């Protein structure tokens, strides 16, 4: 049986649509020398929506500074979720 569904206007109409979810085209932010963030909006089969976020952050060579940056990254991520 074939599913009948409508694409949201932001859907990239890729292979995931056949799996019951809709995904936007990736939104990419590159900050030279600092890192990159890639975000995709997802509409799940059950109707819920979420953002899928991937990223890379350049760490300083100093171990203490690298740990501080990682702590701040986790703290800021938690504040977005809250």
N, C-alpha and C positions, 0 to 999 in steps of 0.2 A: 504494500500500500504506500503510495507516495504522499508525503506531507504537503500540505498547502499552507503557505505562510507569506507574510509580506516583509520585505526588507525595510528596516528603518532608513531614513534619509541618509544617515551617516555610515551605513554599512558599505564595506569595500567589495561585497559580493564575491568573496573568495571561496575556497574549498570548504571552510568551516560551516558555511550555510547549510550544506547537505548533512552536516552532523547535528543540526538542530540549534546552532548558535550563530550569532551574527557578530562580526568583528569589524571595527573601523580600520582604516589605513593607519599604519604606525605614525605617531607624532614624535619627531626626534628633535631634541635640543642638544647641540654640541657646544661646549664651552672649551675653547682651545686651552690646553694646559691644565684643565680642571677635571673634565669628565664628560659623560654623555648620559642622557636619560631618554628612554624610549617608552611611550605610553600608548596603549591600545584600549579602546572602549569595547566592552563585551556585553551582549544581551544573551543570557543563558536560555536554555530550552524551557526552564521553569518560569521565565519572565523576569527574573531578577537581573540587575545590571551591576557591573563592577568595572573597575579600571585595573588593567594588568600593567605593572610598572617594572621595568628593568633598568639597571643603570650601572655605570662604572665611575668610580671617583678616584682621582689620583691621590696617593698618599705621600706625605712628606717623608724624606729619608730618615729623619729623626724618629726613633721608636716612640718616644713619649708624645710627640706631636701627631704621629700616625694614630696612636691609640685614642687621643683626644678627638681627632677628626672622625674616627669610627664611632665613638661614643655619641658625638653630636649627630651623626647621620642616623643612628638608631633612635636617639631621643626625638629628633625631628620627624622621623617616620612614624613613631608612636603617636606624636601629637596630631598628625594628619588622620590617623585611624580613629582617634578619640573623639 
